[in-house]
Amino acid sequence: MDLETVADELYGLRPEEFTAARDARAAAARKAGDQPLAERIKALRRPSLSAWASNLLVRGEPDEVPALIRLGEGLRQAHRGMDGPRLRELSRQEHVLVDALSRQAGRLAADAGHAISEDARREVEQTLHAVLADERAARTWAEGRLTRPLDAPTGFDAALRDVGPREEPAEPPPREPRARREPRKRDAAADERRRALARARQEAEEADRARRERADETAAADERAEEAAGRVREAERRLAELAKEQQSAAERRREARSAEREARDAAQAADRAAREAASRAEKASALLDRLSAKDPDHRDGEGDDD
């Protein structure tokens, strides 16, 4: 029994199986009389779910380890050389590859009997971004024995800074990355995982393409919305003007109706006065006729006087 073999075994177990198996191996080392080995085994820390899934990815997809490390080297070189076009292209590859690998890690975890949450999958993505940003983080990840997710950079400027585990794990001394060891035997399950990874990459590329298309559509929709908002503002301005005009017209209408009522009242009063005058004139004429009929000489006398 040696630490390398024990650690390799323990970090391939599910997290809930880790502690009991570690304690059993430490007890076996003590029983064999190797107290220093027992203490080193006992110091090994149980991995979080996202760290375990990241370890599964290294163990289950060894061909992807050097590919991701090469991409990280290219990104850092492009950043140092201020090579904008290459940096943009590699950044696009980063988005696609990290998304595909994190999804594959989730599938491997589910196949191992312990599906991880969306939050844990994002921590796997965070670890992969850290691998791309820092060479030391890449070596740590390639061991396949993480206990915690690696800290992701907040921007690509952070890619030139050291990025390491959140908490320094008590792990065995560095060894050659798993990807450099003797290749594992390919079985049907491994082939299926590779096919799943290829599908995940294709899905990620399609999702990225759809994201860009949606961004273009959103920009066009925003432009149309701004134009529509301008038309709404113009319509509201015109409505305000029409409302003022309507209010003014209503006021003029009220004034005209008032003048009309006053004119009608005056006309009716004049008509009544005219009828009354005509009635008085008629009565006066009738009275004169009666008086003339009763005193015809009065009229003659009136003639003589003249």
Secondary structure by P-SEA (a helix, b strand, c coil): ccaaaaaaaaaaccccccaaaaaaaaaaaaaacaaaaaaaaaabbbbcaaaaaaaaaaaacccaaaaaaaaaaaaaaaaaacaaaaaaaaaaaaaaaaaaaaaaaaaaaaaacccccaaaaaaaaaaaaaaaccaaaaaaaaaccccccccccccccccccccccccccccccccccccccccccccaaaaaaaaaaaaaaaaaaaaaaaaaaaaaaaaaaaaaaaaaaaaaaaaaaaaaaaaaaaaaaaaaaaaaaaaaaaaaaaaaaaaaaaaaaaaaaaaaaaaaaaaaaacaaaaaaaaaac
